[in-house]
Each structure stands twice: as structure tokens, then as C-alpha cells.
């Protein structure tokens, strides 16, 4: 048996080098009946290492080793089919007779650590020997990810949240005579042990792999009787959204590669500049020797893993370190650099010495071998590679990791402006990178959490680029799991290392994702199931918000007496820069409290109107929410605004975000509205036609300007090349959306390293406006799912042209316009079964168009 499986394992590894397919057997199928879990139990390695002591900066790494579970099943009769329903506490991978099972990776995904685990069921018939009397070996490898590592563990607590990794599974054999037999994980017929080549793996830590070690099912001497694991008593639910895959179709090849050794120009304030000794053209075989450092630029920042085809002598150790950017400026410390110019910068990862590592030890081999990490992921554009012996790299590529598959991608938008096209590309890559089991904030540093404001501000944008319906069904379960007893939604879902504690609830703009995301998915896809699934949770939340009017002080026990508010804005009262505090830093200023309560009440109104829409769509009482919205609007007008359109709190009149929320929520009309618009126009002019908004203000910026007669300003902001602005980051080298408008500056260097991500997709929400206003494609809530399409393009000659295609829930919608001289030519398509309300540029009256293709000249 062992010899046979050695040959199988070798064949699988060989196949991985020659084909894009990363599995060799098994097809995902429907889960078995839930009652069949009773045939199984959670099992762990009895002597598995466990992290103890308070989790601080000195012991945040997960326990070493991978847990292996192995069992052999003998066929009592000829087998017609076999299905294996599985789950894990920690990231797991399945094997049958030495063949890896399934295309999904990083199973079971990121969920609430105590309440929900996802299961994956595979038809494994093609991996079995089906004759009566034959034996088949089932094996599982589990590592700590999303269970027993730092991402789900609060700092300062005793040990990791999950102590030991575990496996649970049920095998169903259907015999040729129609009878069935079930075999579940248990302590009697399974063996378990710490074994295999994966010596360490975790979400933040990275992966350490020793190819000299055999896979765990080939080392029975390291396996013994497992123990029952009783740590998890939550629900096991079939995975139905948020699965993670390698995007082989997007694999990135090196754009630039060089080897350096030694440094010139080093001094007390500068690390100097690397001495490049060799450069390699794309496709060249690369050689690296001890004392040398290889740097590879893949040209695109993304969530990914490096995939190598290489060879070296047995025992040679290779270290690969991912990075988002290179050091520059002769490695000047004043620019925030952490090494010589030309080397990889890693300080923004926050744990560069202990996290985001990839270490590989070579086994004895006659030829090239293939390797890519499978139990973690990284966020990077560059890699830095060193080795203690000569290594020859035949090929290396960066393989993106995402929950957005090629088949899910739905929309493309192209303009005549290359910079705008690059902004769109950066947004798409940001979504691919951060829609990874959950909607994360960033994929690179020791965070990677489901921040709820990032999620809600980008949710509609994401629906145009990909069918995210199932993805958000899954995530809303994570949101419900993390909801507080009072109904408060968290800042982070599912529960993570921070952002989801009892004092992180009902933070304005974050908690509201619990309503905004279901509303968005329903509006875009016509999906009432997401409303029904989440109605009780949404109603509990909105009732609590209604009782407190989203007043900051009324919710202080839940929000920790703090708000993230318009995070990272350039305006007064911004929280990250502590501008909400008095000059001496001692306490929060009264003006900040007023601002927070104002923004909270704005979201109360937004939430109430969305609840009204969803109630109508599902036959519930909509009047309750209509009245609630009216009450919220009256409260906002009386408590925060004067009759002339000025804010009661004077400093708010100097800011962009408060005015934008007032206009969006229709809090002013007539002369008061004119005054506010005039003041807002002056604000933009005073700032050189630059936005000043942060996460929340930017999410409503462009559509609010356009809807209130300021489309000219919206386009000025789009084309702005100064800081802050979208194209400013592109001028400074961005290939994804950045966390800060100035995360890196060619003239000044790095932004603050303590919180600085170069793949943070929230500001990509500008593409929602591109779809809805620039291209003129949006859904009407009166007939969700694009059954009634609002087509209202707002063109600008500086774009040259716009070509947009969106495979909506109702069918393919097209909008394409261009200028010929002063003549505007628009071609658009309405899919069968839908109608469009068409409003031409400069007009206010909409005309209805039935399905078909049309051309309009103006």
C-alpha cells in the first residue's frame, strides 16, 4: 500500500508541474444529509503542540506542524459511487489513495470561530478502487489557519482561540446493489499525528515546507490513536459561497528580475543602493547563489502565492519574502525605507520578521520540482529570494488567490482615457484580492479581516464586476453570527482578533453593512432570499437604532465611546489622526460628538429607507419604515441644521462630508439647498478641486455631486492628478487601490507604516459612479434585478469614449458612447424581459424603452 501510494503521490506532483490543474480527483457535489454527521466526531492529534501564555507580540505565531489523519476503508461489495462530506477546525486538504481532492483551497474558509464551520462534500468515486475487497486510503492534512492562529485571537488572551486543529468527515459508499454504508471520523478506525513536509503554516505567519519529509499518509510510524476534540459545538453548514480558488487564468509572470549582492552609498541615514550583478529577461532560467538576493517584479499587486519550478541540492534552504513595493531614494530612512534602494520593503506588513514568510527546504531530486504554498496566502507585487546553496529556478509565477472565479466576473468598462482604465483595473484587482472567503480590508499585513465599512461602501461596485450574490449570502451568516444581543452589528465580521468585541458594535457606517449589503444584493440581483434570511437580524438592528436615534452617547456602552467615522479623511475631526480630540489630546471635543451623532442619524435614515424597500419587495409592513425614515429626516433637520442650510455645529460647514450626507438624504431644499451647494462648490475650489473625504464620504461623493447638479466637479475629481485623488496614486505607481490617498509618494516616500496598505479596495467605490453615471447603467428598486434599468449617462469629452457591458441578472446590458466633434453618439442595449428608463444628457424627462438595441445622436 505504501509503495503504491508513493508512486501516486509522485505522479500527482509531476502533473502539477505540467498542467494548470491543481487537483487530480474528486468533484464537488451536494452535501449528505445533515443527520449523517452523527456517524462522525471531531478528532485531533493527541500530542499536538498548543500555544500557551498570553498572546502578545512575542508569541503571536501559530503552533508548528501539520496534523494528519489517515484511515483505510475496505469495500464490502463492489462500489458504484462514493461521497465524502468533510470539515475542519483549521485549513484542511483531502487525499484519497494519494490523490488530492477538489479544486477549492483554504477550506473550510473564514467563519465565526465558535458558531459556524463550512463543509465540503466531494464525489470521490474516480479516486477509489471500487472492487469488493479492495482497500482505499483516506487522508487529511490540517493546519491552524482561521482557527488556531492570531487572526481570530485577541491580543492578551491566554493561548489561541482554537487550541488544536481537528477534522470531521463522513464517507458514503453506495454499492452496485443499491445499498449504502457510512464511515465517519472517530478515534477507533483513524490514526493521527504531526507529520508531513508542512512544518509551519498560518494565515499571517506564511508557510514553511521541508520537501525531505514525506506526506503524512506515507509515514504510518508517526501516526497513533487520535483524541476526540470538543472545542467546537456550533453549526456545520454546507459551503455555499465564499469558496477560495487559485486563479490560474490570471497567473502573473515576472516582468523584471535581477540578482543583487552588496550595497553602495550607505551612511547613517541611508541604507544605500543594491549592486545589481545579473538581470534576467522574462522566461530565462534564474540562478541564485549563497550571498545573493533575487528580486522579482510581477507587475501587479494582488492576493496570491508564488509558484516555483526549481531545483537544488538536498538540504538547501530557500527563503522567499513577499513585498508590495521596493525601497528607493538610496534607502533614506527619512522616506520610511527599511533597506537599500532596489530591495524589497516589508515594514508596512507590521510583522516583517515573523510573519508573511515562505521557507522551503529541498529534498534530493534528479530534476526540477514544483511547489506553491497551499495553507496561507500573501499580498504582494514583488518577491525577494535568498538561499544557502545554489538554486536554479526554471520558472516562477504569481498565482492569484480569490473567491471571485473567472465564471463569476460579469462586467467590463473601458474608456478612451488610459488613466481611468488603469483606475478601473486597480479596482478590479482590489476586489479579486479582497473578496477572499470574506470581504477583507487587505490581503498582505497581519489584519485581513472582514471590516464592515469597507464591505458596504464597495458592495454595489463589486456587483457590477462579479456576481457576488452567493458570496454575500455566506458573509451575512458571518455578520449574524457576530451580531450583539442588543442587535448591534460589528465593525468586523466574522469575529476576529479585533473589531468585533462588545464595544465595537454600532459604529456608524460600519454596523450599517448589516442592512446595506442585503439591500444592495437584492437590488442588483433581484434576490429576496437574502432579505428573508436576514430580516430578523436587520429588524433587531434597526429597532435598536430607532430607539437610540443612532446617538453616539446613547450607544456609548456598545461603541466604546469612539467612532471611526469618516476614516482617513483630510477634514477636521478625523479619528485616525486623533483630530477629534482636544489639542492636548485629553478628551474628545464636543464638535466631534455632534458630528458622530449627525452621521449616525444619516445612516439611520438610509437604513430605514432600505428597510422600507426590502419590506415592499417581500410583502412586509413597509409603512413602519416609511414613518421611521420621515422621523429620522425631521430629527436631522431640527437637531443639526438651521433653516438657511448651515449646520448648527459651525465646523461642519467647513467640511465636504457633512454636506454630502445632507444632500444625499435630501435634508435641505430651496434656498437652503442652494446655499449648501454654493458652500460645497467653494470648498472644492479652495482645495484645488481635490476631495477631502474619507471612507464614508467618498462612498457617496460622486453620485451625490452628480445628482445635485455638480457633475462638473465629479469629473474634475476623477481627473485630478494631485493629492488626494484617484489618479494621484496611479502616478505614484499603484496597481491596486490604496488604503491612503498618499500611501506612497515619489517625492516623499512611504506614508505611515503602522497602517499603510497598498491593496485596500474601499476607495474603488468610484467605479459604482462610473457604471451608473459615466456609462449610465443602474438598477431601479421598483423592479429589482435590472428588470427595470435606469439608463442616464453623464458624458465628458475628456473620456473620449465609454464602452460598458454588464451581464446583469436580467441579461446583457450594453452602453457605448463617443464624441464625433460636438456630436454625441450613444449605442445601448436593453435585454429581453427588461425595460429601460432612458434620460439623455442635459434632459430631465425619462422615456421608456423595451428590449432591443438603439442608437441616439445628440
Rosetta blueprint (number, residue, H / E / L):
1 X L
2 X H
3 X H
4 X H
5 X H
6 X H
7 X H
8 X H
9 X H
10 X H
11 X H
12 X H
13 X H
14 X H
15 X H
16 X H
17 X H
18 X H
19 X L
20 X L
21 X L
22 X L
23 X L
24 X L
25 X E
26 X L
27 X E
28 X E
29 X L
30 X L
31 X L
32 X L
33 X L
34 X H
35 X H
36 X H
37 X H
38 X H
39 X H
40 X L
41 X L
42 X L
43 X E
44 X E
45 X L
46 X L
47 X L
48 X L
49 X L
50 X L
51 X L
52 X L
53 X L
54 X E
55 X L
56 X L
57 X L
58 X L
59 X L
60 X L
61 X L
62 X L
63 X L
64 X L
65 X L
66 X E
67 X E
68 X E
69 X E
70 X E
71 X E
72 X E
73 X E
74 X E
75 X L
76 X L
77 X L
78 X L
79 X E
80 X E
81 X E
82 X E
83 X E
84 X E
85 X E
86 X E
87 X E
88 X E
89 X E
90 X L
91 X E
92 X E
93 X E
94 X E
95 X E
96 X E
97 X L
98 X L
99 X E
100 X E
101 X E
102 X L
103 X L
104 X L
105 X E
106 X L
107 X E
108 X L
109 X L
110 X L
111 X L
112 X L
113 X L
114 X L
115 X L
116 X E
117 X E
118 X E
119 X E
120 X E
121 X E
122 X E
123 X E
124 X L
125 X H
126 X H
127 X H
128 X L
129 X L
130 X L
131 X L
132 X L
133 X L
134 X L
135 X E
136 X E
137 X E
138 X E
139 X E
140 X E
141 X E
142 X E
143 X E
144 X L
145 X L
146 X L
147 X L
148 X L
149 X L
150 X H
151 X H
152 X H
153 X L
154 X L
155 X L
156 X L
157 X L
158 X E
159 X L
160 X L
161 X L
162 X L
163 X L
164 X L
165 X L
166 X E
167 X E
168 X E
169 X E
170 X E
171 X E
172 X E
173 X E
174 X E
175 X E
176 X L
177 X L
178 X L
179 X L
180 X E
181 X E
182 X E
183 X E
184 X E
185 X L
186 X L
187 X L
188 X L
189 X L
190 X L
191 X E
192 X E
193 X E
194 X E
195 X E
196 X L
197 X L
198 X E
199 X E
200 X E
201 X E
202 X E
203 X L
204 X L
205 X L
206 X E
207 X E
208 X E
209 X E
210 X E
211 X L
212 X L
213 X L
214 X L
215 X L
216 X H
217 X H
218 X H
219 X L
220 X H
221 X H
222 X H
223 X L
224 X E
225 X E
226 X L
227 X E
228 X E
229 X L
230 X L
231 X L
232 X L
233 X L
234 X L
235 X E
236 X E
237 X E
238 X E
239 X L
240 X L
241 X L
242 X L
243 X L
244 X E
245 X E
246 X E
247 X E
248 X E
249 X E
250 X E
251 X E
252 X E
253 X E
254 X L
255 X L
256 X E
257 X E
258 X E
259 X E
260 X E
261 X E
262 X E
263 X E
264 X E
265 X L
266 X L
267 X E
268 X L
269 X L
270 X E
271 X L
272 X L
273 X E
274 X E
275 X E
276 X E
277 X E
278 X E
279 X E
280 X E
281 X L
282 X L
283 X L
284 X L
285 X L
286 X E
287 X E
288 X E
289 X L
290 X L
291 X L
292 X L
293 X E
294 X E
295 X E
296 X E
297 X E
298 X E
299 X E
300 X E
301 X E
302 X E
303 X E
304 X E
305 X E
306 X E
307 X E
308 X E
309 X E
310 X E
311 X E
312 X E
313 X L
314 X L
315 X L
316 X L
317 X E
318 X E
319 X E
320 X E
321 X E
322 X E
323 X E
324 X L
325 X E
326 X E
327 X L
328 X L
329 X H
330 X H
331 X H
332 X E
333 X H
334 X H
335 X H
336 X L
337 X L
338 X L
339 X L
340 X L
341 X E
342 X L
343 X L
344 X E
345 X E
346 X L
347 X H
348 X H
349 X H
350 X L
351 X L
352 X L
353 X L
354 X L
355 X L
356 X L
357 X E
358 X E
359 X E
360 X E
361 X E
362 X L
363 X L
364 X L
365 X L
366 X L
367 X L
368 X L
369 X E
370 X E
371 X E
372 X E
373 X L
374 X L
375 X L
376 X L
377 X L
378 X E
379 X E
380 X E
381 X E
382 X E
383 X E
384 X E
385 X E
386 X E
387 X E
388 X L
389 X L
390 X L
391 X E
392 X E
393 X E
394 X E
395 X E
396 X E
397 X E
398 X E
399 X E
400 X E
401 X E
402 X E
403 X L
404 X L
405 X L
406 X H
407 X H
408 X H
409 X E
410 X L
411 X E
412 X E
413 X E
414 X E
415 X E
416 X L
417 X L
418 X H
419 X H
420 X H
421 X H
422 X H
423 X H
424 X H
425 X H
426 X H
427 X H
428 X H
429 X H
430 X H
431 X H
432 X H
433 X H
434 X H
435 X E
436 X L
437 X L
438 X L
439 X E
440 X L
441 X L
442 X L
443 X L
444 X L
445 X L
446 X L
447 X L
448 X L
449 X L
450 X L
451 X E
452 X H
453 X H
454 X H
455 X H
456 X H
457 X H
458 X H
459 X H
460 X H
461 X H
462 X H
463 X H
464 X H
465 X H
466 X E
467 X L
468 X L
469 X H
470 X H
471 X H
472 X H
473 X H
474 X H
475 X H
476 X H
477 X H
478 X H
479 X H
480 X H
481 X H
482 X H
483 X L
484 X L
485 X L
486 X L
487 X L
488 X L
489 X L
490 X E
491 X L
492 X E
493 X L
494 X L
495 X L
496 X L
497 X L
498 X L
499 X L
500 X L
501 X L
502 X H
503 X H
504 X H
505 X E
506 X L
507 X L
508 X L
509 X L
510 X L
511 X L
512 X L
513 X H
514 X H
515 X H
516 X H
517 X H
518 X H
519 X H
520 X H
521 X H
522 X H
523 X H
524 X H
525 X H
526 X L
527 X L
528 X L
529 X H
530 X H
531 X H
532 X H
533 X H
534 X H
535 X H
536 X H
537 X H
538 X H
539 X H
540 X H
541 X H
542 X H
543 X H
544 X H
545 X H
546 X H
547 X H
548 X H
549 X L
550 X L
551 X L
552 X L
553 X H
554 X H
555 X H
556 X H
557 X H
558 X H
559 X H
560 X L
561 X L
562 X L
563 X L
564 X L
565 X L
566 X L
567 X L
568 X L
569 X L
570 X L
571 X L
572 X L
573 X L
574 X L
575 X L
576 X L
577 X L
578 X L
579 X L
580 X L
581 X E
582 X L
583 X L
584 X L
585 X L
586 X L
587 X L
588 X E
589 X L
590 X H
591 X H
592 X H
593 X H
594 X H
595 X H
596 X H
597 X H
598 X H
599 X H
600 X H
601 X H
602 X H
603 X H
604 X H
605 X H
606 X H
607 X H
608 X H
609 X H
610 X H
611 X H
612 X H
613 X H
614 X H
615 X H
616 X H
617 X H
618 X L
619 X L
620 X L
621 X L
622 X L
623 X H
624 X H
625 X H
626 X H
627 X H
628 X H
629 X H
630 X H
631 X H
632 X H
633 X H
634 X H
635 X H
636 X H
637 X H
638 X H
639 X H
640 X H
641 X E
642 X L
643 X L
644 X L
645 X L
646 X L
647 X E
648 X L
649 X L
650 X H
651 X H
652 X H
653 X H
654 X H
655 X L
656 X L
657 X H
658 X H
659 X H
660 X H
661 X H
662 X H
663 X H
664 X H
665 X L
666 X L
667 X L
668 X L
669 X L
670 X H
671 X H
672 X H
673 X H
674 X H
675 X H
676 X H
677 X H
678 X H
679 X H
680 X H
681 X H
682 X H
683 X H
684 X H
685 X H
686 X H
687 X L
688 X L
689 X L
690 X L
691 X L
692 X L
693 X L
694 X L
695 X H
696 X H
697 X H
698 X H
699 X H
700 X H
701 X H
702 X H
703 X H
704 X H
705 X H
706 X H
707 X H
708 X L
709 X L
710 X L
711 X H
712 X H
713 X H
714 X H
715 X H
716 X H
717 X H
718 X H
719 X H
720 X L
721 X L
722 X L
723 X L
724 X L
725 X L
726 X H
727 X H
728 X H
729 X H
730 X H
731 X H
732 X L
733 X L
734 X L
735 X L
736 X L
737 X L
738 X L
739 X L
740 X L
741 X L
742 X L
743 X L
744 X E
745 X E
746 X L
747 X L
748 X L
749 X E
750 X E
751 X L
752 X L
753 X H
754 X H
755 X H
756 X L
757 X L
758 X L
759 X L
760 X L
761 X H
762 X H
763 X H
764 X H
765 X H
766 X H
767 X H
768 X H
769 X H
770 X H
771 X H
772 X H
773 X H
774 X H
775 X L
776 X L
777 X L
778 X E
779 X E
780 X L
781 X H
782 X H
783 X H
784 X L
785 X L
786 X L
787 X L
788 X E
789 X E
790 X E
791 X E
792 X L
793 X L
794 X L
795 X L
796 X L
797 X H
798 X H
799 X H
800 X L
801 X E
802 X E
803 X E
804 X E
805 X E
806 X E
807 X E
808 X E
809 X L
810 X L
811 X E
812 X E
813 X E
814 X E
815 X E
816 X E
817 X E
818 X E
819 X E
820 X E
821 X L
822 X L
823 X E
824 X E
825 X E
826 X E
827 X E
828 X E
829 X E
830 X E
831 X L
832 X L
833 X L
834 X L
835 X E
836 X E
837 X E
838 X E
839 X L
840 X L
841 X L
842 X L
843 X L
844 X L
845 X L
846 X L
847 X E
848 X E
849 X E
850 X L
851 X L
852 X E
853 X E
854 X E
855 X E
856 X E
857 X E
858 X L
